[in-house]
Amino acid sequence: MIRTSEELATTRERVATLERVLEALRQTARPEEWDALSSGYRLEIERMQREILDYLSRPMVPEPAGMSTCAGSGSRRFSRSSAPSSTTRNPTTRNSARSLESHRRHLGLVASVAAAA
């Protein structure tokens, strides 16, 4: 679930990245393998797009307590007492980051196979 404008921006970047991955895979994948190859990417893009729409359709609320924007950088800083612990982090975000890294590795393999062909 997206909670801040920073998470919104990150999710939008991930959607754009996965769309670029799909675009590149379309050029190298065989038609008979396309459904199996693209379905995971499509599901992830659709899930993130739902999160974006859910966030945008909620009324605007102040940023969570304990988070302050660093002047000019847009990054967040946590005080020790408000820093999220590993048990309170959003598992979806961690899984998305892992998935994104996996997709990047896959794209690298696809590119190297295409170059060798």
C-alpha positions in Angstrom: 0.0 0.0 0.0 1.3 3.4 -1.0 1.4 5.8 2.0 3.5 8.8 0.8 4.1 10.8 -2.3 7.7 9.4 -2.3 6.3 5.8 -2.5 3.9 6.9 -5.2 6.9 8.2 -7.3 8.8 4.9 -6.7 5.9 2.8 -7.7 5.4 4.8 -10.9 9.1 4.3 -11.7 8.7 0.5 -11.1 5.7 0.4 -13.4 7.6 2.2 -16.1 10.6 -0.1 -15.7 8.5 -3.2 -16.0 6.7 -1.8 -19.1 10.2 -1.3 -20.7 11.1 -4.9 -19.8 7.9 -6.2 -21.4 8.6 -4.0 -24.5 12.1 -5.4 -24.8 10.9 -9.0 -24.3 8.3 -8.7 -27.0 11.1 -8.2 -29.5 13.0 -11.3 -28.5 10.4 -13.8 -27.2 8.9 -16.5 -29.4 5.1 -16.2 -29.8 4.5 -19.6 -28.3 6.2 -18.7 -25.1 4.8 -15.1 -24.8 1.8 -15.8 -22.6 3.9 -17.7 -20.0 6.7 -15.1 -20.2 4.6 -12.0 -19.9 1.9 -13.0 -17.4 4.0 -12.3 -14.3 5.1 -8.9 -15.5 1.5 -8.0 -16.4 0.1 -9.1 -13.0 2.8 -7.1 -11.2 2.1 -4.0 -13.4 -1.6 -4.3 -12.8 -1.1 -4.7 -9.0 1.0 -1.6 -8.8 -1.4 0.4 -11.0 -4.2 -0.6 -8.6 -2.1 0.7 -5.7 -1.5 4.0 -7.5 -5.2 4.5 -8.1 -6.1 3.5 -4.6 -3.6 6.0 -3.2 -4.8 8.8 -5.6 -8.5 8.2 -4.8 -8.0 8.6 -1.0 -8.2 12.0 0.5 -4.9 13.7 1.2 -3.5 13.3 4.7 -0.4 14.6 6.4 2.8 12.5 6.0 3.3 9.9 8.8 4.7 11.2 12.1 8.5 11.0 12.5 9.2 11.6 8.8 10.6 14.9 7.8 11.8 16.0 4.3 15.4 17.0 4.1 15.7 20.5 2.6 15.8 20.3 -1.2 16.5 16.6 -1.4 13.0 15.1 -1.0 14.5 12.2 1.0 13.1 11.2 4.3 14.8 10.9 7.7 13.6 8.9 10.6 14.3 9.6 14.2 15.5 6.5 16.1 12.1 6.1 17.8 10.1 6.3 14.6 12.4 4.3 12.2 10.6 1.3 10.8 11.8 -2.0 12.1 12.3 -5.0 9.9 9.0 -6.4 11.3 7.0 -3.3 10.3 8.3 -2.9 6.8 5.8 -3.6 4.0 6.6 -7.1 2.7 5.1 -6.2 -0.7 7.7 -3.4 -1.1 10.5 -5.8 -0.3 9.1 -8.5 -2.6 8.7 -5.9 -5.4 12.3 -4.8 -5.0 13.4 -8.4 -5.2 11.1 -9.0 -8.2 12.4 -5.8 -9.9 16.0 -7.0 -9.4 15.1 -10.4 -10.7 13.5 -8.8 -13.8 16.6 -6.7 -14.4 18.8 -9.8 -14.3 16.3 -11.5 -16.7 16.4 -8.6 -19.0 20.2 -8.7 -18.9 20.1 -12.4 -19.9 17.6 -11.7 -22.7 19.9 -9.0 -24.0 23.0 -11.2 -23.9 21.1 -14.0 -25.7 19.8 -11.6 -28.3 23.3 -10.3 -28.9 24.8 -13.8 -29.2 22.1 -14.8 -31.8 
